[in-house]
Amino acid sequence: MKKIAALILWMLLAATAVSQKQSDWTSSWNNTDIAYRSQVFDNMKACYVEFRDQKQGKGVTTFDADVQFRSTVLTADKQPTLKNETEHVVIAPSQTGNARIHDCAAILKVNVSLVERH
């Protein structure tokens, strides 16, 4: 059911912002085995982040991703704020893991922790 919901969400997001550019795959800041790419949806004020494990085996990979991002919420003097959000990510061999970050204008850095391969 989660896979279907994620697929539907992805299709809806893709349909609402076809012109938004997806970034290239980038290694996480502290673990080169976990890579991510992001896509910013200005009209939804959100970033969609996909994750993959370069050492993915036949089982799932789980980890916590601390995502540092520039928020769409501005300070009193109209400056963008920097925020962090932690996401628990699950990657299966045949699909990427994903997360949606609200009030996001750009992904700046991703650190991962508690990586487990099953």
Short mmCIF file of the C-alpha atoms (twelve columns), coordinates in Angstrom:
data_MODEL
# 
_entry.id   MODEL 
# 
loop_
_atom_site.group_PDB 
_atom_site.id 
_atom_site.type_symbol 
_atom_site.label_atom_id 
_atom_site.label_alt_id 
_atom_site.label_comp_id 
_atom_site.label_asym_id 
_atom_site.label_seq_id 
_atom_site.Cartn_x 
_atom_site.Cartn_y 
_atom_site.Cartn_z 
_atom_site.pdbx_PDB_model_num 
ATOM 1   C CA . MET A 1   0.000  0.000  0.000   1 
ATOM 2   C CA . LYS A 2   2.865  2.388  0.811   1 
ATOM 3   C CA . LYS A 3   4.416  1.681  -2.599  1 
ATOM 4   C CA . ILE A 4   1.160  2.552  -4.346  1 
ATOM 5   C CA . ALA A 5   0.748  5.738  -2.300  1 
ATOM 6   C CA . ALA A 6   4.346  6.764  -3.065  1 
ATOM 7   C CA . LEU A 7   3.823  6.108  -6.760  1 
ATOM 8   C CA . ILE A 8   0.603  8.137  -6.806  1 
ATOM 9   C CA . LEU A 9   2.313  10.987 -4.922  1 
ATOM 10  C CA . TRP A 10  5.201  10.931 -7.369  1 
ATOM 11  C CA . MET A 11  2.833  10.997 -10.349 1 
ATOM 12  C CA . LEU A 12  0.895  13.912 -8.881  1 
ATOM 13  C CA . LEU A 13  4.051  15.840 -8.124  1 
ATOM 14  C CA . ALA A 14  5.420  15.183 -11.588 1 
ATOM 15  C CA . ALA A 15  2.170  16.296 -13.195 1 
ATOM 16  C CA . THR A 16  2.018  19.570 -11.237 1 
ATOM 17  C CA . ALA A 17  5.565  20.644 -11.967 1 
ATOM 18  C CA . VAL A 18  6.826  19.011 -15.117 1 
ATOM 19  C CA . SER A 19  9.201  21.875 -15.823 1 
ATOM 20  C CA . GLN A 20  11.031 21.583 -12.486 1 
ATOM 21  C CA . LYS A 21  14.600 20.287 -12.902 1 
ATOM 22  C CA . GLN A 22  15.844 17.295 -10.989 1 
ATOM 23  C CA . SER A 23  19.383 17.488 -9.597  1 
ATOM 24  C CA . ASP A 24  22.107 14.972 -10.379 1 
ATOM 25  C CA . TRP A 25  22.825 12.145 -7.931  1 
ATOM 26  C CA . THR A 26  25.080 13.386 -5.105  1 
ATOM 27  C CA . SER A 27  26.696 11.385 -2.308  1 
ATOM 28  C CA . SER A 28  25.478 12.193 1.155   1 
ATOM 29  C CA . TRP A 29  27.839 14.373 3.163   1 
ATOM 30  C CA . ASN A 30  29.109 11.668 5.508   1 
ATOM 31  C CA . ASN A 31  28.480 8.382  3.624   1 
ATOM 32  C CA . THR A 32  29.429 8.024  -0.046  1 
ATOM 33  C CA . ASP A 33  27.406 4.785  -0.342  1 
ATOM 34  C CA . ILE A 34  24.116 6.667  0.091   1 
ATOM 35  C CA . ALA A 35  23.303 9.053  -2.762  1 
ATOM 36  C CA . TYR A 36  20.409 11.445 -3.214  1 
ATOM 37  C CA . ARG A 37  18.884 13.731 -5.806  1 
ATOM 38  C CA . SER A 38  16.268 16.380 -5.340  1 
ATOM 39  C CA . GLN A 39  13.594 18.205 -7.219  1 
ATOM 40  C CA . VAL A 40  12.143 21.519 -6.026  1 
ATOM 41  C CA . PHE A 41  8.470  22.278 -6.621  1 
ATOM 42  C CA . ASP A 42  8.138  26.053 -6.291  1 
ATOM 43  C CA . ASN A 43  4.362  26.074 -6.678  1 
ATOM 44  C CA . MET A 44  4.005  23.545 -3.840  1 
ATOM 45  C CA . LYS A 45  6.795  25.005 -1.677  1 
ATOM 46  C CA . ALA A 46  8.295  21.538 -1.291  1 
ATOM 47  C CA . CYS A 47  11.328 19.462 -2.242  1 
ATOM 48  C CA . TYR A 48  11.100 15.836 -3.263  1 
ATOM 49  C CA . VAL A 49  14.231 13.834 -2.423  1 
ATOM 50  C CA . GLU A 50  15.108 10.376 -3.774  1 
ATOM 51  C CA . PHE A 51  17.739 8.163  -2.151  1 
ATOM 52  C CA . ARG A 52  19.664 5.129  -3.381  1 
ATOM 53  C CA . ASP A 53  22.221 2.804  -1.801  1 
ATOM 54  C CA . GLN A 54  25.324 2.204  -3.939  1 
ATOM 55  C CA . LYS A 55  25.850 -1.067 -2.032  1 
ATOM 56  C CA . GLN A 56  22.223 -2.222 -2.258  1 
ATOM 57  C CA . GLY A 57  21.960 -5.963 -1.824  1 
ATOM 58  C CA . LYS A 58  18.938 -8.209 -2.230  1 
ATOM 59  C CA . GLY A 59  17.303 -6.832 0.902   1 
ATOM 60  C CA . VAL A 60  16.212 -3.402 2.054   1 
ATOM 61  C CA . THR A 61  18.414 -0.594 3.319   1 
ATOM 62  C CA . THR A 62  17.125 1.657  6.105   1 
ATOM 63  C CA . PHE A 63  18.677 4.808  7.549   1 
ATOM 64  C CA . ASP A 64  17.928 8.213  8.996   1 
ATOM 65  C CA . ALA A 65  18.637 11.174 6.722   1 
ATOM 66  C CA . ASP A 66  19.222 14.578 8.279   1 
ATOM 67  C CA . VAL A 67  18.311 16.953 5.456   1 
ATOM 68  C CA . GLN A 68  19.545 20.540 5.686   1 
ATOM 69  C CA . PHE A 69  17.534 22.856 3.455   1 
ATOM 70  C CA . ARG A 70  16.794 26.485 2.681   1 
ATOM 71  C CA . SER A 71  13.236 27.168 3.759   1 
ATOM 72  C CA . THR A 72  10.601 29.136 1.898   1 
ATOM 73  C CA . VAL A 73  9.804  30.742 5.269   1 
ATOM 74  C CA . LEU A 74  11.639 34.064 5.505   1 
ATOM 75  C CA . THR A 75  12.975 35.883 8.551   1 
ATOM 76  C CA . ALA A 76  11.600 39.282 9.585   1 
ATOM 77  C CA . ASP A 77  14.210 40.969 7.356   1 
ATOM 78  C CA . LYS A 78  13.160 38.815 4.375   1 
ATOM 79  C CA . GLN A 79  16.137 36.450 4.484   1 
ATOM 80  C CA . PRO A 80  15.698 32.702 3.869   1 
ATOM 81  C CA . THR A 81  16.014 30.472 6.917   1 
ATOM 82  C CA . LEU A 82  18.062 27.296 7.114   1 
ATOM 83  C CA . LYS A 83  16.298 24.271 8.571   1 
ATOM 84  C CA . ASN A 84  16.941 20.598 9.227   1 
ATOM 85  C CA . GLU A 85  14.487 17.755 8.995   1 
ATOM 86  C CA . THR A 86  15.143 14.107 9.784   1 
ATOM 87  C CA . GLU A 87  13.528 11.481 7.592   1 
ATOM 88  C CA . HIS A 88  13.537 7.716  8.086   1 
ATOM 89  C CA . VAL A 89  14.234 6.217  4.663   1 
ATOM 90  C CA . VAL A 90  13.685 2.686  3.360   1 
ATOM 91  C CA . ILE A 91  15.199 1.602  0.042   1 
ATOM 92  C CA . ALA A 92  14.214 -1.646 -1.675  1 
ATOM 93  C CA . PRO A 93  16.377 -3.291 -4.359  1 
ATOM 94  C CA . SER A 94  13.970 -2.339 -7.149  1 
ATOM 95  C CA . GLN A 95  13.113 1.212  -6.053  1 
ATOM 96  C CA . THR A 96  14.531 4.347  -4.513  1 
ATOM 97  C CA . GLY A 97  13.661 5.661  -1.077  1 
ATOM 98  C CA . ASN A 98  11.981 9.036  -0.971  1 
ATOM 99  C CA . ALA A 99  11.048 11.950 1.214   1 
ATOM 100 C CA . ARG A 100 9.049  15.124 0.783   1 
ATOM 101 C CA . ILE A 101 10.308 18.210 2.613   1 
ATOM 102 C CA . HIS A 102 7.701  20.936 3.180   1 
ATOM 103 C CA . ASP A 103 8.498  24.678 2.993   1 
ATOM 104 C CA . CYS A 104 11.648 23.823 1.030   1 
ATOM 105 C CA . ALA A 105 13.345 26.028 -1.555  1 
ATOM 106 C CA . ALA A 106 16.598 24.030 -1.926  1 
ATOM 107 C CA . ILE A 107 18.357 21.000 -0.450  1 
ATOM 108 C CA . LEU A 108 21.762 22.035 0.889   1 
ATOM 109 C CA . LYS A 109 23.222 18.925 2.532   1 
ATOM 110 C CA . VAL A 110 22.255 15.418 3.632   1 
ATOM 111 C CA . ASN A 111 23.879 13.436 6.452   1 
ATOM 112 C CA . VAL A 112 22.895 9.831  7.078   1 
ATOM 113 C CA . SER A 113 23.027 7.740  10.219  1 
ATOM 114 C CA . LEU A 114 21.950 4.328  11.460  1 
ATOM 115 C CA . VAL A 115 22.451 2.658  8.046   1 
ATOM 116 C CA . GLU A 116 21.276 -0.954 8.138   1 
ATOM 117 C CA . ARG A 117 21.255 -3.411 5.239   1 
ATOM 118 C CA . HIS A 118 18.993 -6.446 5.610   1 
# 
